Amino acid sequence: MAVAPMSGVTDEAFRLMLLKHGRPDVFWTEFVPVDGLFSKGRKIFIETLKFKEAEHPIVAQVFGSDPELFEKAAKMIKSMKFDGIDINMGCPDRDVEKRRAGAALIKNPSLAKQIIRATRKGAGRMPVSIKTRIGYEKDQIKEWIPVLLKENINALTVHFRTRNEKYKSLTHWELAQKIVKLRNSLSSETLIIGNGDIKSLKEAHALAKKTGLDGIMIGRGVLEDPWFFSENNPVINERLLAIMDHIKVFERLNKSRNFNNVKKYFKGYITGFLGAKNLRDNLMRAKSVIEVESIINDFKNKYKKI
């Protein structure tokens, strides 16, 4: 089981919380642009890739369209002691696609192959993987997936939607076996990982068994439940302590990020108990760690039985 690379979500603070509450088998970082790693503003992107020793195995995800920069980025990521480098070929964000990156590469197989080869050259023995979708406007598994598998990548994560479906439609998990069979027919040793709208660890294991996938990657399900990988259902006090811990770690590690960025995690922690919605509403108006702590203490005083 792996945690998906989610921009603005799977930062170091969030990953450290997962170490405490229930860790995945493999961590993925937020994605960073390969050109950004060698720009004047590279410091912020290098900061994004920082991780702790306890997070191993961890994979760095990158995006872009310049093969030469992918080779350089792979060398850099290897020197940072990552366990792998993952190339994003599925992000539907317009700004990413304007750079001929992300899902735009589904429409440019020739460039995709150049990028993979350059990355493998820079990575040496470090594993190289791809994260993509089943197609751009429609199911293109038959045309697109072999392009990637024939490049001898170590792992391929497939989000079971097209680029145009983004995150709105039902996930096409019925196509998972099609990709597994395609991999087997090509005698490829590439691991196939599925991704898209998994709501529980039990569901993830069941899907892996049913489809023959080598693994499952969890995205928003982990954001909605920080205890996803442990299947724990913590009591209220544990939830309140956990959100305070997360906020303090976030502030310590993310000096350059706006405090409001941490608020996306509130719902995952503050849910499933009397007064949770009202508490979340109050927390969303907070502007600092001190204000959050005060709101939570007021809540505790109001509900003495917590």
C-alpha positions in Angstrom: 0.0 0.0 0.0 1.3 3.5 -0.9 0.2 7.0 -0.2 -0.4 9.1 -3.4 1.7 12.1 -4.3 -0.8 15.0 -3.6 0.4 18.5 -4.2 -0.1 20.6 -1.1 -1.1 17.5 0.9 1.6 14.9 1.3 4.2 17.3 2.7 6.7 16.2 5.3 4.5 17.1 8.2 1.6 15.0 6.9 3.9 12.1 6.2 5.3 12.3 9.8 1.7 12.1 11.1 1.2 8.9 9.1 4.3 7.5 10.7 2.5 7.9 14.1 -1.1 6.9 13.1 -0.4 4.1 10.6 2.1 4.2 7.8 1.8 3.0 4.2 4.4 0.5 2.8 5.8 3.2 0.6 5.6 7.1 0.8 5.4 9.4 -2.2 6.3 13.1 -2.0 4.4 16.0 -3.4 5.4 16.5 -7.0 8.0 19.1 -8.0 8.9 20.5 -11.5 12.2 19.4 -12.8 13.0 22.8 -14.2 12.2 24.3 -10.8 15.0 22.2 -9.2 17.5 24.0 -11.3 16.0 27.5 -11.3 16.8 30.6 -9.1 13.9 29.5 -6.9 15.1 26.0 -6.5 15.4 26.3 -2.7 11.7 26.0 -2.2 11.4 22.9 -4.4 14.4 21.2 -2.7 12.7 22.0 0.6 9.6 20.2 -0.6 11.7 17.0 -1.2 13.1 16.9 2.4 12.3 13.8 4.4 13.2 12.0 7.5 15.1 8.7 7.7 12.1 6.9 9.2 10.1 7.6 6.0 12.0 5.1 3.9 11.1 3.7 1.5 10.1 7.0 -0.1 9.8 8.0 -3.7 10.2 11.5 -5.1 7.7 12.6 -7.8 8.6 15.0 -10.5 7.0 16.5 -13.6 8.1 18.4 -16.7 8.9 18.0 -20.4 12.7 18.4 -20.8 14.5 15.1 -21.0 17.8 16.6 -20.1 16.4 18.1 -16.9 14.9 14.8 -16.0 18.3 13.2 -16.2 19.8 15.9 -14.0 16.8 15.7 -11.6 17.2 11.9 -11.3 20.9 12.3 -10.4 20.0 14.9 -7.7 17.2 12.8 -6.3 19.5 9.8 -6.2 22.1 11.8 -4.3 19.4 12.8 -1.8 19.0 9.0 -0.9 15.5 8.6 -2.2 14.4 5.0 -2.9 13.0 5.9 -6.3 11.9 8.6 -8.7 8.4 8.8 -10.1 7.4 10.7 -13.3 4.0 12.3 -13.3 2.3 11.6 -16.6 -1.3 11.9 -15.4 -1.9 15.3 -13.7 -4.9 17.0 -15.4 -4.0 20.5 -14.2 -4.0 23.0 -17.0 -0.9 24.9 -15.9 1.0 21.6 -15.8 -0.3 20.6 -19.2 0.7 24.0 -20.7 4.3 22.9 -19.9 3.7 19.8 -22.0 3.8 17.8 -18.8 1.5 15.6 -16.7 -1.4 14.2 -18.7 -0.3 16.1 -21.8 2.3 13.3 -22.2 -0.4 10.8 -22.9 -0.8 12.6 -26.2 3.0 12.7 -26.8 4.3 9.1 -26.5 7.6 10.0 -28.3 8.4 12.7 -25.7 7.3 10.4 -22.9 9.8 7.7 -24.0 12.6 10.3 -24.2 11.8 11.4 -20.7 11.8 7.9 -19.3 15.1 7.0 -20.9 16.8 10.2 -19.7 15.5 9.6 -16.2 16.7 6.0 -16.2 20.1 7.2 -17.3 20.3 9.7 -14.5 18.9 7.3 -11.9 21.3 4.5 -12.5 20.2 1.6 -10.3 17.5 3.7 -8.5 14.0 2.5 -9.5 12.1 4.6 -12.0 8.3 4.6 -12.0 5.4 6.3 -13.8 2.0 7.6 -12.6 -0.6 8.1 -15.3 -4.2 7.6 -16.3 -6.1 5.2 -18.6 -6.2 7.8 -21.4 -6.8 11.4 -22.2 -10.4 11.6 -23.5 -11.2 7.9 -23.6 -9.8 4.5 -22.7 -6.4 4.4 -24.4 -5.0 1.5 -22.4 -4.2 -0.6 -25.5 -2.3 2.2 -27.1 -0.8 4.1 -24.2 0.2 1.6 -21.5 2.5 -0.6 -23.7 4.5 2.5 -24.5 5.4 2.8 -20.9 5.8 -0.9 -20.1 8.2 -1.4 -23.0 10.6 1.1 -21.3 11.3 -1.4 -18.5 10.1 0.9 -15.8 10.0 -0.6 -12.2 6.5 0.3 -11.4 3.4 1.9 -13.1 0.7 3.5 -11.1 -2.6 3.9 -13.0 -5.4 6.2 -11.9 -8.5 4.6 -13.3 -10.0 7.7 -14.9 -9.2 9.5 -18.1 -7.6 13.0 -18.0 -10.9 14.6 -19.0 -12.8 12.8 -16.2 -10.3 14.3 -13.7 -11.7 13.3 -10.3 -15.4 13.6 -10.9 -16.6 10.3 -12.5 -16.7 6.8 -11.1 -13.3 5.1 -11.2 -13.0 2.4 -13.8 -11.6 -0.4 -11.6 -13.1 -2.9 -14.1 -10.1 -2.1 -16.4 -7.5 -3.1 -13.9 -7.3 -6.7 -15.0 -6.9 -5.5 -18.6 -3.7 -3.7 -17.6 -2.4 -6.7 -15.6 -3.0 -9.0 -18.5 -1.3 -6.6 -20.9 1.7 -6.4 -18.6 1.9 -10.2 -18.5 1.5 -10.5 -22.3 4.5 -8.3 -22.7 6.5 -10.4 -20.3 7.2 -7.2 -18.4 8.4 -7.2 -14.7 6.8 -3.8 -14.1 4.8 -3.7 -10.9 1.2 -2.4 -11.5 -0.4 -0.2 -8.8 -4.0 1.0 -8.9 -5.3 4.3 -7.8 -8.6 6.1 -7.4 -11.3 6.6 -4.7 -10.4 3.8 -2.3 -12.3 4.4 0.9 -10.8 1.7 3.2 -7.9 -0.5 3.7 -10.2 -3.5 3.5 -11.4 -2.4 0.1 -7.8 -1.8 -1.1 -6.8 -5.4 -0.1 -9.9 -6.8 -1.7 -9.3 -5.0 -5.0 -5.7 -6.1 -5.2 -6.7 -9.7 -4.7 -9.6 -9.5 -7.2 -7.6 -7.7 -10.0 -4.2 -9.1 -9.6 -2.6 -5.7 -9.1 0.7 -5.6 -7.2 -0.4 -2.7 -5.0 -2.9 0.0 -4.3 -2.2 3.7 -4.0 -4.4 5.8 -1.7 -5.0 9.5 -2.2 -7.9 11.4 -0.8 -8.9 8.5 1.5 -5.8 9.2 3.6 -6.6 12.9 3.8 -10.1 12.1 5.0 -8.8 9.6 7.6 -5.2 10.0 8.9 -5.6 6.5 10.5 -6.4 4.9 7.2 -3.5 2.5 7.2 -4.0 1.3 10.7 -7.8 1.2 10.6 -7.9 2.7 14.1 -10.9 4.7 15.1 -9.4 7.0 17.8 -11.5 8.5 20.6 -12.2 12.3 20.6 -9.2 13.2 22.9 -6.8 11.4 20.6 -8.2 13.2 17.6 -7.8 16.6 19.3 -4.2 15.8 20.4 -3.4 14.6 16.9 -4.6 17.8 15.2 -2.6 19.9 17.6 0.5 17.8 17.0 0.0 18.1 13.2 -0.4 21.8 13.3 2.7 22.4 15.4 4.8 20.1 13.2 3.4 21.8 10.1 4.4 25.3 11.4 7.9 24.1 12.4 8.6 22.5 9.0 6.8 24.9 6.7 7.9 28.4 7.6 7.2 29.7 4.0 3.7 28.2 3.8 0.6 30.1 4.7 -1.1 28.8 7.9 -4.3 28.4 6.0 -2.7 25.5 4.1 -3.0 23.3 7.2 -6.8 23.7 7.4 -7.4 21.1 4.7 -6.5 18.5 7.3 -9.1 19.5 9.9 -11.9 17.4 8.6 -9.9 14.2 8.7 -9.2 14.6 12.4 -12.3 16.4 13.6 -15.1 14.1 12.5 -17.5 11.5 13.8 -18.4 13.0 17.2 -20.9 15.3 18.8 -20.0 18.9 18.1 -17.4 18.1 15.4 -18.9 20.2 12.7 -19.2 23.3 14.9 -15.6 22.8 16.1 -14.4 22.5 12.6 -16.2 25.7 11.6 -14.5 27.5 14.5 -11.1 26.1 13.6 -11.4 27.2 10.0 -11.5 30.8 11.3 -8.3 30.5 13.3 -5.3 32.3 12.1 -2.5 30.7 14.3 -1.5 27.7 16.3 -2.4 29.7 19.5 -5.9 30.3 18.3 -6.4 26.7 17.3 -5.2 25.6 20.8 -7.6 28.1 22.5 -10.6 26.9 20.4 -9.8 23.2 21.2 -9.4 24.0 24.9 -12.7 25.8 24.9 -14.3 22.8 23.3 -12.9 20.5 25.9 -14.2 22.7 28.7 -17.7 22.6 27.1 -17.7 18.9 26.7 -16.3 17.7 30.1 -16.9 14.1 29.3 -14.3 14.0 26.5 
